Amino acid sequence: MKFNKKDLKTLSNIIVSRRDVRGNNFINKKISNKKLDIILQSALNAPSVGYSQPWQFIIVNDEKRDLVYKHFKKSFDKSKKKFLDKPVYSSLKLEGIKESNINIAVYYKKSKNDILGQTYMKRTGEYSVVCAILNMWLTARVLNIGMGWVSILKPKKINKIFDMNKNEFKFIAYLCFGYTKEFYSEPELKKLKWNKKINLSDCLIS
């Protein structure tokens, strides 16, 4: 299959339009099973070290969602101490656990066997799972569905909530999916002047 300039432009538009969506932007609209399947299938097409495909997904029920939210709330309150120099932090809405339609916990499944390409760089399996997450993020965006990645969580607590054995699985991400009021024209934290967008020249090491 060959692609053209129109395809490149479409892909570029999808990439630059991806946003981390939070609870102040999700609306009460159900995601169909068909669209959820499309999002999950896109994850299966991600690259993985040694074709290991180490990703595992938990579609979170309401009871577990409440437990995750309670843990997030405690973690968020504690984290405020780290950003006393940025008063805006306390007012930020950093998750959409309750407001989003679907929550998904993503895990890395550890292998008992040696994996091609992972013998020296042990974390490449985890990186593979992150590639799968990005596929989900971009696919959701094409479907006009928002996704938020909740990262103020302690893996140990999340493992306990989902009864996951840390010797077999490693917690990678907690994702929130749902339709949105809008997709911001630029990242929310950029709009709030939390940080500046860096240029390509800033990333090149000479």
Residue pairs with C-beta under 8 A, 6 or more apart in sequence:
14 138
14 141
14 142
15 138
17 141
17 183
18 137
18 138
18 141
19 141
19 146
19 183
19 184
19 187
19 188
20 147
20 148
20 149
20 187
20 188
21 96
21 100
21 146
21 147
21 148
21 176
21 178
21 180
21 183
22 93
22 94
22 95
22 96
22 148
22 188
23 93
23 95
23 96
23 97
23 98
23 99
23 100
23 148
23 176
24 93
24 96
24 99
25 96
25 146
25 180
25 181
25 182
25 184
26 96
26 99
26 100
26 101
26 146
26 176
26 178
26 179
26 180
26 181
27 178
27 179
27 180
27 181
28 101
29 101
29 178
29 179
30 101
31 101
31 102
31 145
31 177
31 178
31 179
35 143
35 145
36 102
36 177
38 139
38 143
39 136
39 139
39 140
39 143
39 145
39 177
40 57
40 136
42 135
42 136
42 138
42 139
43 55
43 57
43 132
43 133
43 135
43 136
44 53
44 55
44 132
45 135
46 55
46 128
46 131
46 132
46 134
46 135
47 128
47 131
48 54
48 55
48 125
48 128
48 131
48 132
49 115
49 116
49 117
49 118
49 121
49 124
49 125
49 127
49 128
50 115
50 116
50 117
50 118
51 116
52 111
52 115
52 118
52 125
52 128
53 128
54 108
54 109
54 110
54 111
54 125
54 128
54 129
55 106
55 107
55 108
55 109
55 128
55 129
55 132
56 106
56 107
56 108
56 109
56 169
57 104
57 105
57 106
57 107
58 104
58 105
58 106
58 107
58 162
59 102
59 103
59 104
60 68
60 102
60 103
60 104
60 105
64 161
64 162
65 97
65 98
65 103
67 161
68 97
68 103
68 105
68 150
68 153
68 158
68 161
68 174
69 95
69 97
69 98
71 153
71 154
71 157
71 158
71 161
72 95
72 97
72 150
72 152
72 153
75 152
75 153
75 154
76 94
76 95
76 152
79 152
80 89
80 90
83 89
86 194
88 192
88 194
92 192
94 150
94 152
95 148
95 150
95 152
95 176
96 146
96 148
96 150
96 176
96 178
97 103
97 150
97 174
97 176
99 176
99 178
100 146
100 148
100 176
100 177
100 178
101 177
101 178
101 179
102 176
102 177
102 178
103 174
103 175
103 176
103 177
104 174
104 175
104 177
105 158
105 162
105 171
105 173
105 174
105 175
106 129
106 132
106 133
106 171
106 172
106 173
106 174
106 175
107 129
107 164
107 169
107 170
107 171
107 172
108 125
108 126
108 128
108 129
108 169
108 170
108 171
108 172
109 168
109 169
110 125
110 167
110 168
110 169
110 170
111 125
115 125
117 124
118 124
118 125
126 170
126 172
129 172
129 173
130 172
130 173
133 149
133 172
133 173
133 175
136 147
136 175
137 147
137 149
140 146
140 147
140 177
141 147
141 183
144 179
144 180
144 183
145 177
145 178
145 179
145 180
146 177
146 178
146 179
146 180
146 183
147 175
147 176
147 177
148 175
148 176
149 173
149 174
149 175
149 176
150 173
150 174
150 175
150 176
151 173
151 174
153 171
153 174
155 166
155 170
155 171
156 166
158 164
158 171
158 174
159 165
159 166
159 169
159 171
164 171
184 191
189 195
190 196
190 197
